[in-house]
Amino acid sequence: MSHVLRKRPRIVSILCVIGFIFCSGQIITISAPSIRNVAIWYPIIYGMIVSLRFISLVGVWHMKKWGAELFTYATIVKIIIQVLLNDFTTVGKGDAFFSVMMSVVFMVFYKRMGRNL
């Protein structure tokens, strides 16, 4: 079994740290009234998406393809749900834009990431 050392690009490291900070803040907002008032089931879905994004950032931090894929899928699902529920506040728009930009950067470095767990 050969282990290939994949050096993480600095921009990926910076985006992961920023993403970890944002995910920490979003975990706190899961039970906020603004989230609970959108729909009765929305806090559960929102919590799952935040959890998946946090897990995917761990994968990206370790330069794994599944992390970049999972982050992109979670971002797409979050945006679709926000559009369907018309839940695009200023913060929601900023989060969507930042998440899409992070996904693009992660996909640029996708070929340098490892496939295994």
HELIX and SHEET records of a PDB file:
HELIX    1   1 ARG A   10  THR A   29  1                                  20    
HELIX    2   2 PRO A   33  ARG A   36  1                                   4    
HELIX    3   3 TYR A   42  TRP A   61  1                                  20    
HELIX    4   4 LYS A   65  LEU A   85  1                                  21    
HELIX    5   5 THR A   90  VAL A  108  1                                  19    
HELIX    6   6 TYR A  110  ARG A  112  5                                   3    
END                                                                             
